[in-house]
Amino acid sequence: MTNNPYHTIGAKKFRENLEEIFDKVNSGQSIIVSHRFKKPIKLEPLERGFNEQKQLLGLKAFDASTKKTYEFNKNTTLKQLYSDSIAKKYAR
């Protein structure tokens, strides 16, 4: 039998027990969260050298990044907006 250092949970259990899971991760446990159609993610504590300054720099960089804005006619149906977005995405 192998010794797996990770605990695996589903996305639903993750949503339902968020506070408990954060406590486990903060205490040093690594957790893998799986979802049906997406790649699993790994939650683990940050290294000891990580500090608030580094975290704030990351947030400032995110705030400074350009954001996509979408303009659309409010009278356009959702079906038409979807069709237009698909046509734009796959236009050559």
VOGU-762589 format. One record per atom (N, C-alpha, C): residue number from 1; residue in three letters; atom name; y, z, x. Coordinates in pm, 1 decimal, decimal comma. Layout:
N
<num = NUM; residu = ALA; atome = CA; v = Y; w = Z; u = X>
...
//
This chain:
92
<num = 1; residu = MET; atome = N; v = -117,9; w = 0,0; u = 84,4>
<num = 1; residu = MET; atome = CA; v = 0,0; w = 0,0; u = 0,0>
<num = 1; residu = MET; atome = C; v = 124,8; w = 0,0; u = 89,4>
<num = 2; residu = THR; atome = N; v = 222,0; w = -87,2; u = 58,2>
<num = 2; residu = THR; atome = CA; v = 342,5; w = -96,0; u = 139,9>
<num = 2; residu = THR; atome = C; v = 445,8; w = 5,3; u = 93,9>
<num = 3; residu = ASN; atome = N; v = 527,9; w = 47,3; u = 186,5>
<num = 3; residu = ASN; atome = CA; v = 634,5; w = 142,4; u = 155,1>
<num = 3; residu = ASN; atome = C; v = 763,4; w = 63,7; u = 132,5>
<num = 4; residu = ASN; atome = N; v = 800,2; w = 43,9; u = 7,2>
<num = 4; residu = ASN; atome = CA; v = 917,8; w = -33,9; u = -28,1>
<num = 4; residu = ASN; atome = C; v = 1039,7; w = 58,2; u = -34,4>
<num = 5; residu = PRO; atome = N; v = 1142,2; w = 35,7; u = 50,8>
<num = 5; residu = PRO; atome = CA; v = 1258,9; w = 124,2; u = 50,9>
<num = 5; residu = PRO; atome = C; v = 1352,8; w = 99,2; u = -67,2>
<num = 6; residu = TYR; atome = N; v = 1325,1; w = -4,7; u = -145,6>
<num = 6; residu = TYR; atome = CA; v = 1412,9; w = -39,6; u = -257,1>
<num = 6; residu = TYR; atome = C; v = 1351,3; w = -2,8; u = -391,2>
<num = 7; residu = HIS; atome = N; v = 1436,4; w = 33,1; u = -483,5>
<num = 7; residu = HIS; atome = CA; v = 1395,3; w = 60,2; u = -620,3>
<num = 7; residu = HIS; atome = C; v = 1447,5; w = -57,1; u = -703,5>
<num = 8; residu = THR; atome = N; v = 1363,4; w = -122,3; u = -783,1>
<num = 8; residu = THR; atome = CA; v = 1404,1; w = -238,7; u = -861,2>
<num = 8; residu = THR; atome = C; v = 1417,5; w = -201,4; u = -1008,4>
<num = 9; residu = ILE; atome = N; v = 1530,7; w = -245,0; u = -1068,4>
<num = 9; residu = ILE; atome = CA; v = 1554,0; w = -222,3; u = -1210,9>
<num = 9; residu = ILE; atome = C; v = 1603,5; w = -351,6; u = -1274,0>
<num = 10; residu = GLY; atome = N; v = 1596,4; w = -359,2; u = -1405,2>
<num = 10; residu = GLY; atome = CA; v = 1647,0; w = -474,1; u = -1478,4>
<num = 10; residu = GLY; atome = C; v = 1794,5; w = -457,3; u = -1511,3>
<num = 11; residu = ALA; atome = N; v = 1857,2; w = -566,5; u = -1549,1>
<num = 11; residu = ALA; atome = CA; v = 2000,7; w = -565,5; u = -1579,4>
<num = 11; residu = ALA; atome = C; v = 2032,7; w = -473,6; u = -1697,8>
<num = 12; residu = LYS; atome = N; v = 1945,2; w = -469,4; u = -1796,6>
<num = 12; residu = LYS; atome = CA; v = 1970,3; w = -384,9; u = -1913,5>
<num = 12; residu = LYS; atome = C; v = 1971,1; w = -237,0; u = -1873,9>
<num = 13; residu = LYS; atome = N; v = 1872,9; w = -196,3; u = -1795,3>
<num = 13; residu = LYS; atome = CA; v = 1867,7; w = -57,2; u = -1749,8>
<num = 13; residu = LYS; atome = C; v = 1989,5; w = -25,0; u = -1662,8>
<num = 14; residu = PHE; atome = N; v = 2033,2; w = -123,1; u = -1582,3>
<num = 14; residu = PHE; atome = CA; v = 2152,0; w = -104,8; u = -1499,0>
<num = 14; residu = PHE; atome = C; v = 2274,3; w = -77,2; u = -1585,9>
<num = 15; residu = ARG; atome = N; v = 2293,4; w = -156,4; u = -1690,8>
<num = 15; residu = ARG; atome = CA; v = 2409,1; w = -137,0; u = -1780,6>
<num = 15; residu = ARG; atome = C; v = 2401,6; w = -2,2; u = -1852,8>
<num = 16; residu = GLU; atome = N; v = 2281,9; w = 34,6; u = -1895,8>
<num = 16; residu = GLU; atome = CA; v = 2265,7; w = 157,2; u = -1973,3>
<num = 16; residu = GLU; atome = C; v = 2279,7; w = 283,3; u = -1889,5>
<num = 17; residu = ASN; atome = N; v = 2249,0; w = 277,1; u = -1761,2>
<num = 17; residu = ASN; atome = CA; v = 2246,1; w = 396,2; u = -1674,7>
<num = 17; residu = ASN; atome = C; v = 2338,7; w = 381,1; u = -1555,0>
<num = 18; residu = LEU; atome = N; v = 2453,0; w = 320,4; u = -1574,0>
<num = 18; residu = LEU; atome = CA; v = 2543,1; w = 287,4; u = -1464,1>
<num = 18; residu = LEU; atome = C; v = 2582,6; w = 409,4; u = -1380,8>
<num = 19; residu = GLU; atome = N; v = 2621,4; w = 516,7; u = -1446,0>
<num = 19; residu = GLU; atome = CA; v = 2666,3; w = 637,2; u = -1374,1>
<num = 19; residu = GLU; atome = C; v = 2553,9; w = 695,1; u = -1288,5>
<num = 20; residu = GLU; atome = N; v = 2435,4; w = 704,4; u = -1344,9>
<num = 20; residu = GLU; atome = CA; v = 2319,9; w = 758,0; u = -1272,1>
<num = 20; residu = GLU; atome = C; v = 2284,6; w = 669,4; u = -1152,4>
<num = 21; residu = ILE; atome = N; v = 2292,1; w = 538,8; u = -1170,6>
<num = 21; residu = ILE; atome = CA; v = 2258,7; w = 445,4; u = -1062,7>
<num = 21; residu = ILE; atome = C; v = 2360,8; w = 454,3; u = -949,9>
<num = 22; residu = PHE; atome = N; v = 2488,9; w = 464,9; u = -983,9>
<num = 22; residu = PHE; atome = CA; v = 2590,4; w = 481,0; u = -879,8>
<num = 22; residu = PHE; atome = C; v = 2566,9; w = 609,6; u = -801,7>
<num = 23; residu = ASP; atome = N; v = 2528,1; w = 715,7; u = -870,5>
<num = 23; residu = ASP; atome = CA; v = 2498,1; w = 841,3; u = -801,0>
<num = 23; residu = ASP; atome = C; v = 2382,3; w = 824,0; u = -702,9>
<num = 24; residu = LYS; atome = N; v = 2277,6; w = 751,6; u = -745,0>
<num = 24; residu = LYS; atome = CA; v = 2162,3; w = 728,7; u = -657,5>
<num = 24; residu = LYS; atome = C; v = 2202,4; w = 647,3; u = -535,0>
<num = 25; residu = VAL; atome = N; v = 2282,4; w = 543,5; u = -557,1>
<num = 25; residu = VAL; atome = CA; v = 2325,0; w = 458,9; u = -445,8>
<num = 25; residu = VAL; atome = C; v = 2413,3; w = 538,9; u = -350,6>
<num = 26; residu = ASN; atome = N; v = 2505,5; w = 616,6; u = -405,5>
<num = 26; residu = ASN; atome = CA; v = 2593,8; w = 698,0; u = -321,1>
<num = 26; residu = ASN; atome = C; v = 2517,6; w = 804,2; u = -243,6>
<num = 27; residu = SER; atome = N; v = 2399,7; w = 843,4; u = -292,8>
<num = 27; residu = SER; atome = CA; v = 2319,5; w = 941,6; u = -220,1>
<num = 27; residu = SER; atome = C; v = 2232,2; w = 876,2; u = -113,2>
<num = 28; residu = GLY; atome = N; v = 2238,4; w = 742,0; u = -102,2>
<num = 28; residu = GLY; atome = CA; v = 2167,1; w = 674,4; u = 4,5>
<num = 28; residu = GLY; atome = C; v = 2055,3; w = 582,0; u = -38,1>
<num = 29; residu = GLN; atome = N; v = 2021,9; w = 578,8; u = -166,3>
<num = 29; residu = GLN; atome = CA; v = 1912,4; w = 494,0; u = -213,1>
<num = 29; residu = GLN; atome = C; v = 1960,9; w = 350,7; u = -232,8>
<num = 30; residu = SER; atome = N; v = 1877,3; w = 252,5; u = -198,5>
<num = 30; residu = SER; atome = CA; v = 1908,0; w = 112,1; u = -222,8>
<num = 30; residu = SER; atome = C; v = 1836,9; w = 67,3; u = -349,0>
<num = 31; residu = ILE; atome = N; v = 1906,5; w = -9,3; u = -432,2>
<num = 31; residu = ILE; atome = CA; v = 1852,3; w = -52,4; u = -560,8>
<num = 31; residu = ILE; atome = C; v = 1871,1; w = -202,7; u = -574,3>
<num = 32; residu = ILE; atome = N; v = 1767,5; w = -270,4; u = -623,2>
<num = 32; residu = ILE; atome = CA; v = 1774,9; w = -412,9; u = -652,9>
<num = 32; residu = ILE; atome = C; v = 1782,5; w = -428,1; u = -804,0>
<num = 33; residu = VAL; atome = N; v = 1881,0; w = -505,3; u = -850,4>
<num = 33; residu = VAL; atome = CA; v = 1898,8; w = -530,5; u = -993,2>
<num = 33; residu = VAL; atome = C; v = 1857,1; w = -674,3; u = -1020,0>
<num = 34; residu = SER; atome = N; v = 1762,0; w = -691,7; u = -1110,3>
<num = 34; residu = SER; atome = CA; v = 1713,8; w = -826,1; u = -1141,5>
<num = 34; residu = SER; atome = C; v = 1760,5; w = -867,1; u = -1280,6>
<num = 35; residu = HIS; atome = N; v = 1776,1; w = -997,2; u = -1297,9>
<num = 35; residu = HIS; atome = CA; v = 1815,3; w = -1054,7; u = -1426,5>
<num = 35; residu = HIS; atome = C; v = 1730,1; w = -1179,0; u = -1446,3>
<num = 36; residu = ARG; atome = N; v = 1698,8; w = -1210,4; u = -1570,5>
<num = 36; residu = ARG; atome = CA; v = 1604,4; w = -1318,1; u = -1599,3>
<num = 36; residu = ARG; atome = C; v = 1634,1; w = -1449,2; u = -1527,5>
<num = 37; residu = PHE; atome = N; v = 1755,8; w = -1499,1; u = -1539,7>
<num = 37; residu = PHE; atome = CA; v = 1784,0; w = -1633,4; u = -1491,0>
<num = 37; residu = PHE; atome = C; v = 1877,3; w = -1636,4; u = -1370,4>
<num = 38; residu = LYS; atome = N; v = 1898,9; w = -1521,7; u = -1308,1>
<num = 38; residu = LYS; atome = CA; v = 1990,1; w = -1516,0; u = -1194,6>
<num = 38; residu = LYS; atome = C; v = 1920,7; w = -1454,1; u = -1074,2>
<num = 39; residu = LYS; atome = N; v = 1978,0; w = -1478,7; u = -957,7>
<num = 39; residu = LYS; atome = CA; v = 1923,6; w = -1418,3; u = -836,5>
<num = 39; residu = LYS; atome = C; v = 1946,1; w = -1267,6; u = -842,1>
<num = 40; residu = PRO; atome = N; v = 1851,4; w = -1189,7; u = -793,1>
<num = 40; residu = PRO; atome = CA; v = 1870,3; w = -1043,9; u = -791,8>
<num = 40; residu = PRO; atome = C; v = 1982,1; w = -1004,0; u = -695,2>
<num = 41; residu = ILE; atome = N; v = 2041,4; w = -889,2; u = -721,4>
<num = 41; residu = ILE; atome = CA; v = 2144,1; w = -835,6; u = -631,9>
<num = 41; residu = ILE; atome = C; v = 2094,9; w = -703,6; u = -574,4>
<num = 42; residu = LYS; atome = N; v = 2146,5; w = -669,9; u = -457,5>
<num = 42; residu = LYS; atome = CA; v = 2106,5; w = -545,9; u = -391,6>
<num = 42; residu = LYS; atome = C; v = 2226,3; w = -452,4; u = -386,1>
<num = 43; residu = LEU; atome = N; v = 2208,2; w = -330,7; u = -435,2>
<num = 43; residu = LEU; atome = CA; v = 2310,9; w = -228,3; u = -428,1>
<num = 43; residu = LEU; atome = C; v = 2268,4; w = -128,6; u = -321,8>
<num = 44; residu = GLU; atome = N; v = 2356,3; w = -106,3; u = -226,1>
<num = 44; residu = GLU; atome = CA; v = 2327,7; w = -6,8; u = -124,7>
<num = 44; residu = GLU; atome = C; v = 2457,8; w = 55,0; u = -77,9>
<num = 45; residu = PRO; atome = N; v = 2451,5; w = 175,7; u = -24,1>
<num = 45; residu = PRO; atome = CA; v = 2573,7; w = 242,1; u = 20,9>
<num = 45; residu = PRO; atome = C; v = 2640,5; w = 162,9; u = 132,5>
<num = 46; residu = LEU; atome = N; v = 2771,6; w = 170,5; u = 138,8>
<num = 46; residu = LEU; atome = CA; v = 2845,6; w = 104,6; u = 246,2>
<num = 46; residu = LEU; atome = C; v = 2826,5; w = 181,0; u = 376,0>
<num = 47; residu = GLU; atome = N; v = 2845,2; w = 110,7; u = 485,8>
<num = 47; residu = GLU; atome = CA; v = 2829,9; w = 176,4; u = 616,4>
<num = 47; residu = GLU; atome = C; v = 2932,6; w = 288,1; u = 630,5>
<num = 48; residu = ARG; atome = N; v = 2905,6; w = 379,2; u = 717,8>
<num = 48; residu = ARG; atome = CA; v = 2991,4; w = 496,5; u = 734,6>
<num = 48; residu = ARG; atome = C; v = 3131,6; w = 462,0; u = 781,3>
<num = 49; residu = GLY; atome = N; v = 3150,6; w = 351,4; u = 854,8>
<num = 49; residu = GLY; atome = CA; v = 3281,1; w = 314,2; u = 907,5>
<num = 49; residu = GLY; atome = C; v = 3373,4; w = 252,8; u = 803,0>
<num = 50; residu = PHE; atome = N; v = 3320,8; w = 224,5; u = 685,6>
<num = 50; residu = PHE; atome = CA; v = 3402,3; w = 162,9; u = 580,7>
<num = 50; residu = PHE; atome = C; v = 3503,8; w = 265,0; u = 530,4>
<num = 51; residu = ASN; atome = N; v = 3627,6; w = 223,3; u = 517,4>
<num = 51; residu = ASN; atome = CA; v = 3729,0; w = 316,7; u = 469,4>
<num = 51; residu = ASN; atome = C; v = 3817,4; w = 251,4; u = 365,0>
<num = 52; residu = GLU; atome = N; v = 3905,9; w = 330,0; u = 306,9>
<num = 52; residu = GLU; atome = CA; v = 3991,4; w = 279,0; u = 200,6>
<num = 52; residu = GLU; atome = C; v = 4083,0; w = 167,3; u = 247,8>
<num = 53; residu = GLN; atome = N; v = 4125,1; w = 172,0; u = 372,6>
<num = 53; residu = GLN; atome = CA; v = 4215,8; w = 68,6; u = 423,6>
<num = 53; residu = GLN; atome = C; v = 4149,2; w = -68,7; u = 418,4>
<num = 54; residu = LYS; atome = N; v = 4022,7; w = -75,5; u = 461,3>
<num = 54; residu = LYS; atome = CA; v = 3950,0; w = -202,0; u = 455,4>
<num = 54; residu = LYS; atome = C; v = 3933,7; w = -247,5; u = 310,9>
<num = 55; residu = GLN; atome = N; v = 3906,2; w = -154,4; u = 222,6>
<num = 55; residu = GLN; atome = CA; v = 3888,9; w = -187,0; u = 82,1>
<num = 55; residu = GLN; atome = C; v = 4019,0; w = -241,5; u = 24,1>
<num = 56; residu = LEU; atome = N; v = 4130,4; w = -179,3; u = 55,4>
<num = 56; residu = LEU; atome = CA; v = 4259,0; w = -225,6; u = 5,1>
<num = 56; residu = LEU; atome = C; v = 4294,9; w = -362,4; u = 59,6>
<num = 57; residu = LEU; atome = N; v = 4262,5; w = -388,4; u = 186,3>
<num = 57; residu = LEU; atome = CA; v = 4288,6; w = -520,2; u = 243,1>
<num = 57; residu = LEU; atome = C; v = 4212,3; w = -628,2; u = 167,2>
<num = 58; residu = GLY; atome = N; v = 4089,0; w = -599,0; u = 131,3>
<num = 58; residu = GLY; atome = CA; v = 4009,6; w = -694,2; u = 53,5>
<num = 58; residu = GLY; atome = C; v = 4070,6; w = -719,8; u = -82,7>
<num = 59; residu = LEU; atome = N; v = 4118,1; w = -614,1; u = -147,3>
<num = 59; residu = LEU; atome = CA; v = 4180,2; w = -630,8; u = -278,6>
<num = 59; residu = LEU; atome = C; v = 4311,4; w = -707,2; u = -268,9>
<num = 60; residu = LYS; atome = N; v = 4389,0; w = -681,6; u = -164,1>
<num = 60; residu = LYS; atome = CA; v = 4514,7; w = -753,9; u = -145,5>
<num = 60; residu = LYS; atome = C; v = 4487,9; w = -902,1; u = -120,9>
<num = 61; residu = ALA; atome = N; v = 4384,5; w = -932,1; u = -45,2>
<num = 61; residu = ALA; atome = CA; v = 4349,1; w = -1071,8; u = -19,5>
<num = 61; residu = ALA; atome = C; v = 4307,2; w = -1139,9; u = -149,3>
<num = 62; residu = PHE; atome = N; v = 4234,2; w = -1068,1; u = -232,5>
<num = 62; residu = PHE; atome = CA; v = 4193,5; w = -1125,1; u = -361,2>
<num = 62; residu = PHE; atome = C; v = 4315,3; w = -1150,3; u = -449,4>
<num = 63; residu = ASP; atome = N; v = 4408,4; w = -1055,2; u = -454,5>
<num = 63; residu = ASP; atome = CA; v = 4529,0; w = -1072,0; u = -534,7>
<num = 63; residu = ASP; atome = C; v = 4614,6; w = -1187,1; u = -484,9>
<num = 64; residu = ALA; atome = N; v = 4614,3; w = -1211,0; u = -354,5>
<num = 64; residu = ALA; atome = CA; v = 4696,1; w = -1317,0; u = -296,6>
<num = 64; residu = ALA; atome = C; v = 4632,7; w = -1455,0; u = -313,9>
<num = 65; residu = SER; atome = N; v = 4502,8; w = -1459,3; u = -343,4>
<num = 65; residu = SER; atome = CA; v = 4435,6; w = -1588,4; u = -356,9>
<num = 65; residu = SER; atome = C; v = 4485,8; w = -1662,3; u = -479,9>
<num = 66; residu = THR; atome = N; v = 4475,7; w = -1793,2; u = -474,5>
<num = 66; residu = THR; atome = CA; v = 4522,3; w = -1874,0; u = -587,7>
<num = 66; residu = THR; atome = C; v = 4422,5; w = -1863,0; u = -701,6>
<num = 67; residu = LYS; atome = N; v = 4473,3; w = -1849,1; u = -818,4>
<num = 67; residu = LYS; atome = CA; v = 4389,7; w = -1837,2; u = -938,0>
<num = 67; residu = LYS; atome = C; v = 4395,4; w = -1968,5; u = -1015,0>
<num = 68; residu = LYS; atome = N; v = 4284,6; w = -2004,7; u = -1074,2>
<num = 68; residu = LYS; atome = CA; v = 4281,1; w = -2124,5; u = -1157,3>
<num = 68; residu = LYS; atome = C; v = 4344,5; w = -2092,8; u = -1291,8>
<num = 69; residu = THR; atome = N; v = 4428,5; w = -2183,6; u = -1336,9>
<num = 69; residu = THR; atome = CA; v = 4484,8; w = -2170,3; u = -1470,6>
<num = 69; residu = THR; atome = C; v = 4442,3; w = -2291,5; u = -1551,4>
<num = 70; residu = TYR; atome = N; v = 4420,7; w = -2271,7; u = -1675,8>
<num = 70; residu = TYR; atome = CA; v = 4374,9; w = -2378,7; u = -1762,0>
<num = 70; residu = TYR; atome = C; v = 4475,6; w = -2399,8; u = -1874,3>
<num = 71; residu = GLU; atome = N; v = 4517,7; w = -2522,8; u = -1887,5>
<num = 71; residu = GLU; atome = CA; v = 4608,7; w = -2560,3; u = -1994,8>
<num = 71; residu = GLU; atome = C; v = 4527,4; w = -2634,8; u = -2100,2>
<num = 72; residu = PHE; atome = N; v = 4543,5; w = -2598,4; u = -2224,8>
<num = 72; residu = PHE; atome = CA; v = 4476,7; w = -2672,6; u = -2330,6>
<num = 72; residu = PHE; atome = C; v = 4557,3; w = -2663,7; u = -2458,9>
<num = 73; residu = ASN; atome = N; v = 4533,4; w = -2759,9; u = -2543,7>
<num = 73; residu = ASN; atome = CA; v = 4600,2; w = -2767,3; u = -2672,4>
<num = 73; residu = ASN; atome = C; v = 4533,0; w = -2669,3; u = -2769,3>
<num = 74; residu = LYS; atome = N; v = 4609,1; w = -2583,4; u = -2830,1>
<num = 74; residu = LYS; atome = CA; v = 4551,5; w = -2481,7; u = -2919,6>
<num = 74; residu = LYS; atome = C; v = 4489,5; w = -2542,5; u = -3045,0>
<num = 75; residu = ASN; atome = N; v = 4523,3; w = -2666,4; u = -3075,0>
<num = 75; residu = ASN; atome = CA; v = 4468,8; w = -2732,7; u = -3194,3>
<num = 75; residu = ASN; atome = C; v = 4338,0; w = -2805,3; u = -3165,4>
<num = 76; residu = THR; atome = N; v = 4295,6; w = -2807,0; u = -3039,7>
<num = 76; residu = THR; atome = CA; v = 4170,8; w = -2872,5; u = -3001,9>
<num = 76; residu = THR; atome = C; v = 4053,3; w = -2781,6; u = -3036,9>
<num = 77; residu = THR; atome = N; v = 3946,8; w = -2843,1; u = -3088,8>
<num = 77; residu = THR; atome = CA; v = 3828,7; w = -2763,3; u = -3125,2>
<num = 77; residu = THR; atome = C; v = 3753,4; w = -2719,0; u = -2999,9>
<num = 78; residu = LEU; atome = N; v = 3676,5; w = -2613,9; u = -3014,6>
<num = 78; residu = LEU; atome = CA; v = 3596,6; w = -2562,7; u = -2904,0>
<num = 78; residu = LEU; atome = C; v = 3497,1; w = -2668,2; u = -2855,8>
<num = 79; residu = LYS; atome = N; v = 3440,6; w = -2741,2; u = -2950,0>
<num = 79; residu = LYS; atome = CA; v = 3345,2; w = -2846,5; u = -2915,6>
<num = 79; residu = LYS; atome = C; v = 3412,6; w = -2952,4; u = -2827,4>
<num = 80; residu = GLN; atome = N; v = 3533,5; w = -2991,4; u = -2862,6>
<num = 80; residu = GLN; atome = CA; v = 3605,4; w = -3091,7; u = -2785,3>
<num = 80; residu = GLN; atome = C; v = 3643,1; w = -3038,6; u = -2646,9>
<num = 81; residu = LEU; atome = N; v = 3686,7; w = -2910,9; u = -2639,6>
<num = 81; residu = LEU; atome = CA; v = 3718,4; w = -2849,8; u = -2509,9>
<num = 81; residu = LEU; atome = C; v = 3595,6; w = -2850,7; u = -2419,6>
<num = 82; residu = TYR; atome = N; v = 3479,9; w = -2817,1; u = -2476,9>
<num = 82; residu = TYR; atome = CA; v = 3356,1; w = -2816,2; u = -2399,4>
<num = 82; residu = TYR; atome = C; v = 3321,6; w = -2956,8; u = -2351,1>
<num = 83; residu = SER; atome = N; v = 3330,4; w = -3054,2; u = -2440,3>
<num = 83; residu = SER; atome = CA; v = 3300,6; w = -3192,2; u = -2402,6>
<num = 83; residu = SER; atome = C; v = 3392,9; w = -3240,5; u = -2292,0>
<num = 84; residu = ASP; atome = N; v = 3519,7; w = -3208,6; u = -2303,7>
<num = 84; residu = ASP; atome = CA; v = 3616,7; w = -3248,4; u = -2201,1>
<num = 84; residu = ASP; atome = C; v = 3586,1; w = -3183,4; u = -2066,8>
<num = 85; residu = SER; atome = N; v = 3548,0; w = -3055,5; u = -2069,0>
<num = 85; residu = SER; atome = CA; v = 3520,0; w = -2985,9; u = -1943,5>
<num = 85; residu = SER; atome = C; v = 3396,0; w = -3042,9; u = -1875,8>
<num = 86; residu = ILE; atome = N; v = 3294,6; w = -3077,8; u = -1954,4>
<num = 86; residu = ILE; atome = CA; v = 3172,8; w = -3137,8; u = -1898,8>
<num = 86; residu = ILE; atome = C; v = 3204,6; w = -3275,0; u = -1841,2>
<num = 87; residu = ALA; atome = N; v = 3283,5; w = -3355,0; u = -1914,9>
<num = 87; residu = ALA; atome = CA; v = 3320,1; w = -3488,2; u = -1866,8>
<num = 87; residu = ALA; atome = C; v = 3399,7; w = -3477,8; u = -1735,8>
<num = 88; residu = LYS; atome = N; v = 3489,5; w = -3380,8; u = -1728,4>
<num = 88; residu = LYS; atome = CA; v = 3570,9; w = -3363,1; u = -1608,2>
<num = 88; residu = LYS; atome = C; v = 3483,5; w = -3316,2; u = -1491,0>
<num = 89; residu = LYS; atome = N; v = 3390,3; w = -3226,1; u = -1519,1>
<num = 89; residu = LYS; atome = CA; v = 3305,4; w = -3170,6; u = -1414,3>
<num = 89; residu = LYS; atome = C; v = 3216,4; w = -3277,5; u = -1352,2>
<num = 90; residu = TYR; atome = N; v = 3163,4; w = -3368,1; u = -1434,3>
<num = 90; residu = TYR; atome = CA; v = 3068,1; w = -3465,6; u = -1384,3>
<num = 90; residu = TYR; atome = C; v = 3127,0; w = -3605,6; u = -1368,2>
<num = 91; residu = ALA; atome = N; v = 3259,7; w = -3618,0; u = -1379,9>
<num = 91; residu = ALA; atome = CA; v = 3325,0; w = -3747,3; u = -1358,4>
<num = 91; residu = ALA; atome = C; v = 3314,2; w = -3786,8; u = -1212,2>
<num = 92; residu = ARG; atome = N; v = 3294,5; w = -3911,8; u = -1190,2>
<num = 92; residu = ARG; atome = CA; v = 3280,0; w = -3958,5; u = -1051,0>
<num = 92; residu = ARG; atome = C; v = 3398,9; w = -4034,5; u = -1007,9>
//
